[in-house]
Amino acid sequence: MKRHGNLWPQVIAFENLLMASRQAQKGKRFRPNVLEFNYRLELELLRLQNELQNLTYRPGGYRTFRIRDPKPRMISAAPYRDRVVHHALCNVIVPLLDRTLIEHTYANRSGYGTHRALKRFTGWARQYRYCLQCDISRYFPSIDHEILKALLREHLKCSETLWLIDTIIDASNEQIPVIEYFSGDDLLTPALRRRGLPIGNLTSQFFANLYLSPFDHFVKRQLKLKHYLRYVDDYAAFSEDRQELADARQAMEEFLGTLRLKMHPIKSQLFETRYGANFVGFRVLPDRIRVRNDNVRRARRRLKLLQRQYAAGEIDLEPLVQRLQSWEAHLKHGDTYRLRQRVFERHTFVREEESGVREQESEGETSSGPSWEEGKL
């Protein structure tokens, strides 16, 4: 296996840091911390470059908040200058390490994503009788730092780059507590081993993908399951032989134990594909693809929030339309024509200062309303 070295000059190059700052601010340009950083952009980047060059860089503290999407999650937002560093690092190491992943790993990879994963999952679900679909229990909080660092050292040998990676991993804030025992542990082992990556970091997303790469290769090479795919910690294998998948499940559990991970006891199931399966927010059935109800409920809440923001002038028409078009494009990957009609017909977007005028103009009249480009879907 090739190990990559001499990466540090690329990581700390001013051009790379400048590109990283542009990547980190996408969709966030007008936030106060980004505006403050950009006000002295060249000075801030030179200061960051100097800290990295002298190995004196230290990450700042995380801002944390909890969401329910649909299950409770703790999201950690790093300071903006740290996100610039994350992008600068990933710009260099991701292209090198991405090629070590199997073809059918779809999360956090350029040219892959949920829709391509859904298409592959649907194709196999309609071709094979049985599916083994599993989920890792509390995945991000369970990622073991020692194992992750060792895995990265199998691919990288640049000492300064590894120092930065270790610095970012060691600065991870405390996640949801996970106390699990594995073969060879004593009573204190779970308390002594550091684990958990903050959801929200660009580096965490890639490290989480890489962490399960040995598992992917084990499934493909040792278990010889040809029809296998993974999206983050949700993975599935298909076969005409039920016993083949049942035997594979036990072997998978044993291998995951070497990574100090455990399957989710409820979400990991072996079933006939004719009954349908949930995957990346959709319900895949033999003859159609539906959007899961919890995703529709969350989407309706977001649309109501966008209505309030647009009415209050907190969001302009152009970014509003872009977000709505993006969500509609996502829905089009399922059989959702009627659903889209129902949802969009119920949400009208009007500025507060315009609503009174429109009410007066439309009083006593019947109208189908403006087109969605003018504020209605």
ZAZALO-170158 format. One record per residue (C-alpha): residue number from 1; x, y, z; chain. Coordinates in steps of 0.5 Angstrom, whole numbers. Example, Ala and Ser with C-alpha at 12.3 -4.5 7.8 and 13.67 -1.06 7.14 Angstrom:
ATOM     i      px      py      pz   ch
ATOM     1      25      -9      16    A
ATOM     2      27      -2      14    A
***
This chain:
ATOM     i      px      py      pz   ch
ATOM     1       0       0       0    A
ATOM     2       3       7      -2    A
ATOM     3       4      12       3    A
ATOM     4       4      19       1    A
ATOM     5       9      24       4    A
ATOM     6      12      31       3    A
ATOM     7       4      34       3    A
ATOM     8       6      40       8    A
ATOM     9       8      45       3    A
ATOM    10       1      44      -1    A
ATOM    11      -3      44       5    A
ATOM    12       0      51       8    A
ATOM    13       1      54       1    A
ATOM    14      -2      61       1    A
ATOM    15      -6      59      -5    A
ATOM    16      -9      53      -2    A
ATOM    17     -11      57       4    A
ATOM    18     -14      63       0    A
ATOM    19     -18      57      -4    A
ATOM    20     -20      54       3    A
ATOM    21     -23      61       5    A
ATOM    22     -27      61      -1    A
ATOM    23     -30      54       0    A
ATOM    24     -31      55       8    A
ATOM    25     -35      61       6    A
ATOM    26     -40      58       1    A
ATOM    27     -47      60       4    A
ATOM    28     -44      64      10    A
ATOM    29     -41      70       7    A
ATOM    30     -45      75      11    A
ATOM    31     -45      72      17    A
ATOM    32     -41      77      22    A
ATOM    33     -35      72      24    A
ATOM    34     -34      71      16    A
ATOM    35     -35      78      15    A
ATOM    36     -30      80      20    A
ATOM    37     -25      75      18    A
ATOM    38     -25      77      10    A
ATOM    39     -25      85      13    A
ATOM    40     -17      83      14    A
ATOM    41     -17      77       9    A
ATOM    42     -10      77       7    A
ATOM    43      -7      79      14    A
ATOM    44     -12      73      17    A
ATOM    45      -9      68      12    A
ATOM    46      -2      70      13    A
ATOM    47      -3      69      21    A
ATOM    48      -6      62      20    A
ATOM    49       0      60      15    A
ATOM    50       5      63      20    A
ATOM    51       2      59      26    A
ATOM    52       1      52      21    A
ATOM    53       8      53      19    A
ATOM    54      11      54      26    A
ATOM    55       6      48      29    A
ATOM    56       3      53      34    A
ATOM    57      -4      53      31    A
ATOM    58      -9      51      36    A
ATOM    59     -16      50      34    A
ATOM    60     -22      54      38    A
ATOM    61     -28      52      42    A
ATOM    62     -34      49      39    A
ATOM    63     -41      52      39    A
ATOM    64     -46      46      40    A
ATOM    65     -53      46      39    A
ATOM    66     -58      40      38    A
ATOM    67     -63      38      33    A
ATOM    68     -68      33      32    A
ATOM    69     -67      30      24    A
ATOM    70     -71      26      26    A
ATOM    71     -67      23      32    A
ATOM    72     -63      27      37    A
ATOM    73     -56      30      34    A
ATOM    74     -51      34      37    A
ATOM    75     -48      39      32    A
ATOM    76     -42      42      33    A
ATOM    77     -40      48      29    A
ATOM    78     -32      50      29    A
ATOM    79     -30      57      29    A
ATOM    80     -29      60      22    A
ATOM    81     -22      60      22    A
ATOM    82     -21      53      24    A
ATOM    83     -26      51      18    A
ATOM    84     -21      54      13    A
ATOM    85     -16      50      16    A
ATOM    86     -21      44      15    A
ATOM    87     -22      45       8    A
ATOM    88     -14      47       7    A
ATOM    89     -13      40       9    A
ATOM    90     -18      36       6    A
ATOM    91     -16      40      -1    A
ATOM    92     -10      36      -1    A
ATOM    93     -11      29       3    A
ATOM    94     -18      27       0    A
ATOM    95     -16      26      -7    A
ATOM    96     -11      22      -5    A
ATOM    97     -15      18       0    A
ATOM    98     -21      18      -4    A
ATOM    99     -18      13      -9    A
ATOM   100     -17       8      -3    A
ATOM   101     -25       7      -2    A
ATOM   102     -29       2      -6    A
ATOM   103     -34       4     -11    A
ATOM   104     -40       3      -8    A
ATOM   105     -39       8      -2    A
ATOM   106     -43      14      -3    A
ATOM   107     -43      19       2    A
ATOM   108     -38      26       2    A
ATOM   109     -35      24      -5    A
ATOM   110     -35      28     -11    A
ATOM   111     -39      26     -16    A
ATOM   112     -43      21     -11    A
ATOM   113     -48      23      -6    A
ATOM   114     -55      21      -4    A
ATOM   115     -59      20     -11    A
ATOM   116     -53      16     -14    A
ATOM   117     -54      12      -8    A
ATOM   118     -61      11      -8    A
ATOM   119     -61       9     -16    A
ATOM   120     -56       4     -14    A
ATOM   121     -60       1      -8    A
ATOM   122     -66       1     -12    A
ATOM   123     -63      -3     -18    A
ATOM   124     -61      -8     -13    A
ATOM   125     -67      -8      -9    A
ATOM   126     -71     -10     -15    A
ATOM   127     -66     -15     -18    A
ATOM   128     -65     -19     -12    A
ATOM   129     -70     -23      -7    A
ATOM   130     -66     -21       0    A
ATOM   131     -63     -15       3    A
ATOM   132     -59     -15       9    A
ATOM   133     -59      -7      11    A
ATOM   134     -55      -5      17    A
ATOM   135     -54       1      21    A
ATOM   136     -48       3      26    A
ATOM   137     -51       5      33    A
ATOM   138     -49      12      35    A
ATOM   139     -43      12      30    A
ATOM   140     -40      19      30    A
ATOM   141     -40      19      38    A
ATOM   142     -37      12      37    A
ATOM   143     -31      13      33    A
ATOM   144     -24      11      36    A
ATOM   145     -19      16      36    A
ATOM   146     -13      11      37    A
ATOM   147     -16       7      31    A
ATOM   148     -17      13      26    A
ATOM   149     -10      16      27    A
ATOM   150      -7       9      26    A
ATOM   151     -11       8      20    A
ATOM   152      -9      15      17    A
ATOM   153      -2      13      18    A
ATOM   154      -3       7      14    A
ATOM   155      -4      12       8    A
ATOM   156       0      18      10    A
ATOM   157       7      19      12    A
ATOM   158       8      27      12    A
ATOM   159      10      28      20    A
ATOM   160       7      35      19    A
ATOM   161       1      33      16    A
ATOM   162      -1      28      21    A
ATOM   163       1      33      27    A
ATOM   164      -5      37      24    A
ATOM   165      -9      31      23    A
ATOM   166      -8      29      30    A
ATOM   167      -9      36      33    A
ATOM   168     -16      37      30    A
ATOM   169     -18      30      32    A
ATOM   170     -15      31      39    A
ATOM   171     -19      38      39    A
ATOM   172     -26      34      38    A
ATOM   173     -31      36      44    A
ATOM   174     -34      31      48    A
ATOM   175     -40      28      44    A
ATOM   176     -46      24      47    A
ATOM   177     -43      19      52    A
ATOM   178     -42      12      49    A
ATOM   179     -40       6      54    A
ATOM   180     -39       0      50    A
ATOM   181     -34      -6      52    A
ATOM   182     -31     -11      47    A
ATOM   183     -26     -17      47    A
ATOM   184     -20     -16      51    A
ATOM   185     -23     -10      55    A
ATOM   186     -22      -9      62    A
ATOM   187     -27      -5      67    A
ATOM   188     -24       2      65    A
ATOM   189     -22       1      58    A
ATOM   190     -28       5      55    A
ATOM   191     -27      11      60    A
ATOM   192     -20      11      58    A
ATOM   193     -20      11      50    A
ATOM   194     -22      18      47    A
ATOM   195     -27      17      42    A
ATOM   196     -32      21      38    A
ATOM   197     -32      26      32    A
ATOM   198     -36      33      32    A
ATOM   199     -42      32      27    A
ATOM   200     -41      39      22    A
ATOM   201     -34      39      21    A
ATOM   202     -31      37      14    A
ATOM   203     -26      33      17    A
ATOM   204     -30      29      21    A
ATOM   205     -35      27      15    A
ATOM   206     -29      25      11    A
ATOM   207     -25      21      17    A
ATOM   208     -32      18      18    A
ATOM   209     -32      15      11    A
ATOM   210     -25      13      11    A
ATOM   211     -26       9      18    A
ATOM   212     -31       4      15    A
ATOM   213     -27       3       9    A
ATOM   214     -23      -3      12    A
ATOM   215     -30      -6      13    A
ATOM   216     -32      -5       6    A
ATOM   217     -26      -8       4    A
ATOM   218     -27     -14       8    A
ATOM   219     -34     -15       6    A
ATOM   220     -32     -15      -1    A
ATOM   221     -26     -19      -1    A
ATOM   222     -27     -24       5    A
ATOM   223     -34     -24       5    A
ATOM   224     -35     -24      -3    A
ATOM   225     -41     -20      -3    A
ATOM   226     -41     -17     -10    A
ATOM   227     -48     -13      -9    A
ATOM   228     -46      -8      -3    A
ATOM   229     -46      -1      -2    A
ATOM   230     -46       4       4    A
ATOM   231     -48      11       5    A
ATOM   232     -44      14      12    A
ATOM   233     -46       8      17    A
ATOM   234     -52       6      13    A
ATOM   235     -50       0       9    A
ATOM   236     -54      -6       5    A
ATOM   237     -52     -12       2    A
ATOM   238     -57     -16      -3    A
ATOM   239     -57     -23      -5    A
ATOM   240     -62     -29      -8    A
ATOM   241     -59     -33      -2    A
ATOM   242     -62     -32       5    A
ATOM   243     -57     -36       9    A
ATOM   244     -51     -32       5    A
ATOM   245     -53     -26       8    A
ATOM   246     -55     -29      15    A
ATOM   247     -48     -32      15    A
ATOM   248     -45     -25      13    A
ATOM   249     -49     -21      18    A
ATOM   250     -45     -25      24    A
ATOM   251     -38     -24      21    A
ATOM   252     -40     -17      20    A
ATOM   253     -41     -16      27    A
ATOM   254     -35     -19      29    A
ATOM   255     -31     -15      24    A
ATOM   256     -34      -8      27    A
ATOM   257     -32     -10      34    A
ATOM   258     -25      -9      32    A
ATOM   259     -27      -2      30    A
ATOM   260     -30      -2      37    A
ATOM   261     -37      -1      33    A
ATOM   262     -43      -4      34    A
ATOM   263     -49      -6      30    A
ATOM   264     -56      -2      31    A
ATOM   265     -60      -8      34    A
ATOM   266     -67      -5      31    A
ATOM   267     -65      -2      25    A
ATOM   268     -60      -8      22    A
ATOM   269     -65     -13      19    A
ATOM   270     -65     -19      14    A
ATOM   271     -72     -18      10    A
ATOM   272     -75     -20       3    A
ATOM   273     -74     -14      -2    A
ATOM   274     -81     -14      -4    A
ATOM   275     -83     -11       3    A
ATOM   276     -80      -5       1    A
ATOM   277     -74      -1       5    A
ATOM   278     -72       6       8    A
ATOM   279     -66       9       5    A
ATOM   280     -63      16       4    A
ATOM   281     -70      19       6    A
ATOM   282     -74      15       1    A
ATOM   283     -78       9       2    A
ATOM   284     -76       4      -4    A
ATOM   285     -82      -1      -6    A
ATOM   286     -82      -6     -12    A
ATOM   287     -86      -1     -16    A
ATOM   288     -85       6     -14    A
ATOM   289     -81      10      -9    A
ATOM   290     -84      14      -4    A
ATOM   291     -81      20       1    A
ATOM   292     -81      18       8    A
ATOM   293     -87      21      12    A
ATOM   294     -82      24      17    A
ATOM   295     -78      27      11    A
ATOM   296     -84      31       9    A
ATOM   297     -86      33      16    A
ATOM   298     -79      36      16    A
ATOM   299     -80      39       9    A
ATOM   300     -86      43      11    A
ATOM   301     -83      46      17    A
ATOM   302     -78      48      13    A
ATOM   303     -82      51       8    A
ATOM   304     -86      55      14    A
ATOM   305     -80      58      16    A
ATOM   306     -78      60       9    A
ATOM   307     -85      63       9    A
ATOM   308     -84      67      15    A
ATOM   309     -77      69      13    A
ATOM   310     -79      71       6    A
ATOM   311     -85      75       9    A
ATOM   312     -80      79      14    A
ATOM   313     -75      80       9    A
ATOM   314     -70      76      12    A
ATOM   315     -69      72       5    A
ATOM   316     -69      75      -2    A
ATOM   317     -73      72      -8    A
ATOM   318     -67      69     -11    A
ATOM   319     -64      65      -6    A
ATOM   320     -71      63      -4    A
ATOM   321     -73      60     -11    A
ATOM   322     -66      56     -11    A
ATOM   323     -67      53      -4    A
ATOM   324     -74      51      -7    A
ATOM   325     -72      48     -13    A
ATOM   326     -67      44     -10    A
ATOM   327     -72      41      -5    A
ATOM   328     -76      40     -11    A
ATOM   329     -71      37     -15    A
ATOM   330     -69      32      -9    A
ATOM   331     -77      30      -9    A
ATOM   332     -76      28     -17    A
ATOM   333     -72      22     -15    A
ATOM   334     -78      19     -12    A
ATOM   335     -85      18     -15    A
ATOM   336     -88      24     -12    A
ATOM   337     -91      28     -17    A
ATOM   338     -98      29     -13    A
ATOM   339     -94      30      -7    A
ATOM   340     -90      36     -10    A
ATOM   341     -97      39     -12    A
ATOM   342    -100      38      -6    A
ATOM   343     -94      41      -2    A
ATOM   344     -93      47      -6    A
ATOM   345    -100      49      -7    A
ATOM   346    -101      50       0    A
ATOM   347     -95      55       1    A
ATOM   348     -95      62      -2    A
ATOM   349     -89      67      -1    A
ATOM   350     -91      74       0    A
ATOM   351     -87      80       3    A
ATOM   352     -91      83      10    A
ATOM   353     -91      90       6    A
ATOM   354     -94      87       0    A
ATOM   355    -100      83       3    A
ATOM   356    -104      88       5    A
ATOM   357    -104      91      -2    A
ATOM   358    -105      84      -5    A
ATOM   359    -111      83       0    A
ATOM   360    -114      90      -3    A
ATOM   361    -113      88     -10    A
ATOM   362    -116      81     -10    A
ATOM   363    -122      83      -5    A
ATOM   364    -128      80      -9    A
ATOM   365    -124      77     -14    A
ATOM   366    -122      70     -16    A
ATOM   367    -115      69     -18    A
ATOM   368    -110      63     -19    A
ATOM   369    -105      67     -16    A
ATOM   370     -98      69     -19    A
ATOM   371     -93      64     -21    A
ATOM   372     -88      61     -17    A
ATOM   373     -82      65     -20    A
ATOM   374     -86      71     -17    A
ATOM   375     -87      68     -10    A
ATOM   376     -92      62     -10    A
ATOM   377     -90      55     -11    A
***
